Amino acid sequence: MLMWFPSPYPDELFYSVLCRYYLSSGIKEHYLVKKQLFGTKAGVKMATLYPNAAVHAVLSQLPEGVFDGRDMILHHTPFLYYARMHPQQEREVLLDDLLQGRSKTPTHLWRTFPKGDYALRYCPLCIQEDTKIYGEAYYHVEHQIPLSSVCVRHRCRLKQITIDNPRLALNNKFYPLSTMETDREPDMDVTAAELQVSELVREYWRLPASVSPPACNNLYQTLLNSGYRTIVRQTGLNIDRAKLYTALCGYHEAEVVKKIFGENISGTMMNRIKTWEQLLPDRYILIQAMLDLPTKTVFDPEPIWDNLREKIGRMAKQGGFCTLRQVAGELRLKQYEVNAILRYYDMDPFWREVPAGKSQTARKGILRCTVDEAELERIRQYSQGLGYHCAGAFALDCMRYVMEKAELSRR
Ligand SMILES: [Zn+2]
């Protein structure tokens, strides 16, 4: 049983608290301190980004009620960042597994974790500030999430501690930040996009544990509204993925985009983004930063407006005499595109069905009207513009329209 354990500082990483325990224990041998902390589970990896059984192992060595495991996982590990895009119920299951010491890293995260020489990171100005306030420096949770490159508080670039074979080393030994050789010179040369991405990472991590993606996808809708829309015959509306990829490379460093999305955005990837099935927040965050969309809007259960649907809905409601060609002209779209959109929105056509050509059925009745040449020309032009093959067909349809309206109002 551990008799004493340090209280975590604000936003302190769980591993950092372990390091401070090590420091204050006065014991030099790392394995002995690991044994004290984890008991029979002394072989546990204690510095992974996604929390594991280490939290449960330490807390079960402490007298009951000293620390709240839930609080430790939510506020002292990046758990909420990595579980943010899960439905709330699934997140609770993941959390419960960790609290019970059954740790399973969600498989979608395995591939995305940084490998090689990625080590813990720090901000030189946070070190100064923390040392002043708390008497020692410590690792902050939000600095460790790989997508983040800037300390949001001080707007300077994060730096990485120097150790050999960091992944192995950090899991086996304690490297308290206050004992590490650190670069004290802040590097303020950061881009607006980098800062913005780091701010979003922090927001995704800090949102209340109950917040998950809503039923609507306002991020996707904003893409549609912002000119990344293409219209496809079969599926209706889609995102122009090549255009989006190019725009992302223009906004962020092309290298960053390549690291997060790969060489391009595949159709499957875009679908997973649209349906929130993409579980790592990184891709959403890069798109969101470029669109300058607030996190509140992304997680808002209220759908934002759809500018195309709004426009087409207004036209449908207005009613009156109109043809498909006219609607397409007003929307500056092709006729097949308007049809595809209507299918996508599950709306009924609200225009006159223009006959394709001269009717084959024998027509005996003849209707004549006399007009002067100027007016005839005007009628011809008008009927052509609306898509009628001749002025007579247009005239006939106008009369039908008036009669249909009259019948409708009589009902
Ligand atoms: Zn800082």
Residues whose N, C-alpha, C, O or C-beta is under 5 A from the ligand:
A	BS01	ZN	C123 L125 C126 C151 R153 H154
